[in-house]
Amino acid sequence: MSRRVPSCRRMPGLVLAAHLLAYTAQCVAYALNDGQKMVAVVSVAVGVGRDGLGAVGPVEVPPAWMAALTLLFLSGSMTSLNRVGERLGRGLVLTRPLHVVSAETAATAAVLSSSALGSPVSMTQSITAGVVGVATSEGARKVRWQGVLNMGAAWLLTLPSSMALGCLAGLGLRLL
């Protein structure tokens, strides 16, 4: 049994078309979701650099920036697809083409829905949960739960450590 993510060459035509459509929608969701976070971070950094700490106001982003950001996120996603797919396939579940399409569709719907509500979420967590959910639908034994637990632990550590490091960086900036 292969431990690699199936290549596009082995997908039936209809599944390949569904995959390409779902993946394109996922890239758009990724750009809309994570793009707004990156635009805000860059805009605030530019504002602070230009006008000082107290001068950051509303963030306005020209449409050209948004288009460029969408293209950058799409190209970044396309270049890392194989690496991330293989990691998910080896570490969490053995995926099949229909699993991939189902997980992409579920993650896209979840991310777009939460973004529409004004609550951007992690695209990585959404697609990973989608992959695990699809595999679990065929039985809990299809999932490598130790890999899921390791990833969950990393996510739980990331938020508080990022907040602590951000606090330290903010305190350090005040000393300057």
C-alpha positions in Angstrom: 0.0 0.0 0.0 1.5 3.4 -1.0 2.0 6.0 1.7 2.1 8.9 -0.8 -0.7 11.2 -1.8 -2.2 10.1 -5.1 -0.9 12.0 -8.1 -3.2 13.8 -10.5 -2.3 11.3 -13.2 -4.1 8.5 -11.4 -7.3 10.5 -10.7 -10.3 9.8 -12.9 -11.2 12.8 -15.1 -14.3 13.9 -13.1 -12.5 13.6 -9.8 -9.6 15.6 -11.2 -11.9 18.3 -12.5 -13.6 18.5 -9.0 -10.2 18.6 -7.3 -9.0 21.5 -9.5 -12.3 23.4 -8.9 -12.2 22.7 -5.2 -8.5 23.6 -4.9 -9.0 26.9 -6.8 -11.9 27.8 -4.5 -9.7 26.9 -1.5 -6.9 29.2 -2.8 -9.4 32.0 -3.1 -10.7 31.3 0.4 -7.1 31.2 1.7 -6.4 34.6 0.1 -9.6 36.2 1.4 -9.1 34.8 4.9 -5.4 35.0 5.5 -4.9 37.9 3.1 -6.9 40.2 5.3 -4.7 39.3 8.3 -1.5 40.0 6.3 -2.8 43.2 4.9 -3.7 44.4 8.4 -0.3 43.5 9.8 1.6 45.1 7.0 -0.6 48.2 7.0 -0.2 48.7 10.8 3.6 48.1 10.5 3.8 50.7 7.7 1.6 53.1 9.7 3.7 52.7 12.8 6.9 53.1 10.9 5.7 56.3 9.1 3.7 58.0 11.9 4.7 56.4 15.2 2.9 54.1 17.6 -0.2 56.2 18.4 -1.0 57.2 14.8 -2.5 53.9 13.4 -6.0 54.4 12.1 -8.4 52.6 9.8 -6.7 50.3 7.3 -7.6 51.0 3.6 -6.3 48.7 1.0 -6.3 49.5 -2.7 -7.9 46.8 -5.0 -4.5 46.4 -6.7 -3.0 45.3 -3.4 -5.8 42.8 -2.9 -5.3 41.4 -6.4 -1.6 41.1 -5.9 -2.0 39.5 -2.5 -4.5 36.9 -4.0 -2.0 36.0 -6.7 0.8 35.7 -4.2 -1.2 33.4 -2.0 -2.3 31.3 -4.9 1.2 30.9 -6.2 2.5 30.1 -2.7 -0.2 27.5 -2.3 0.5 25.9 -5.6 4.3 25.7 -5.0 3.9 23.9 -1.6 0.9 21.7 -2.4 3.0 18.5 -2.9 5.1 18.9 0.2 2.1 19.7 2.5 -0.1 17.0 0.8 2.6 14.4 1.4 3.0 15.4 5.0 -0.7 15.2 5.6 -0.9 11.9 3.8 1.9 10.3 5.6 1.3 11.8 9.0 -2.4 11.7 9.6 -4.2 9.5 7.1 -3.8 7.6 3.8 -5.7 9.8 1.4 -7.5 9.0 -1.8 -8.5 11.4 -4.5 -12.1 11.7 -3.3 -10.8 12.4 0.3 -8.8 15.3 -1.1 -11.8 16.8 -3.0 -14.1 16.4 0.1 -11.6 17.9 2.5 -10.9 20.9 0.2 -14.6 21.5 -0.3 -15.2 21.3 3.5 -12.3 23.6 4.4 -13.3 26.1 1.8 -16.8 26.3 3.0 -15.7 26.6 6.7 -13.2 29.3 5.9 -15.4 31.4 3.7 -18.3 31.1 6.1 -16.2 32.2 9.1 -14.6 35.0 7.1 -18.0 36.2 6.0 -19.0 36.4 9.7 -15.8 38.5 10.4 -14.0 35.7 12.2 -11.0 34.7 10.1 -9.7 31.2 10.9 -6.6 29.1 10.1 -6.7 27.6 6.7 -4.2 25.0 7.7 -6.3 23.9 10.6 -9.4 23.8 8.4 -7.9 21.7 5.7 -6.3 19.3 8.3 -9.6 18.9 10.1 -11.3 18.3 6.8 -8.8 15.5 5.9 -9.2 13.9 9.3 -13.0 14.2 9.1 -13.2 12.6 5.7 -10.9 9.7 6.8 -12.9 9.3 10.0 -16.1 9.0 8.0 -14.7 5.6 6.8 -13.8 4.6 10.4 -11.7 5.9 13.2 -9.0 3.3 12.5 -8.2 5.1 9.2 -6.7 8.0 11.1 -3.2 8.1 12.7 -4.4 9.7 16.0 -0.9 10.2 17.4 -0.2 12.5 14.4 -3.5 14.4 15.1 -2.6 14.7 18.8 0.9 16.0 18.0 -0.5 18.6 15.6 -3.2 19.6 18.1 -0.5 20.1 20.8 1.5 22.3 18.5 -1.6 24.4 17.8 -2.3 24.7 21.5 1.3 25.9 22.2 1.4 28.3 19.3 -1.3 30.7 20.5 0.0 31.4 24.0 3.7 31.4 23.0 2.9 33.9 20.1 1.0 36.1 22.6 3.9 36.0 25.1 6.5 36.8 22.4 4.3 39.6 21.0 4.0 41.1 24.5 7.7 40.9 25.0 8.3 42.6 21.6 5.7 45.3 22.4 7.4 46.0 25.7 10.8 46.1 24.0 9.5 48.6 21.5 8.3 50.9 24.3 11.8 51.0 25.7 13.2 52.3 22.4 
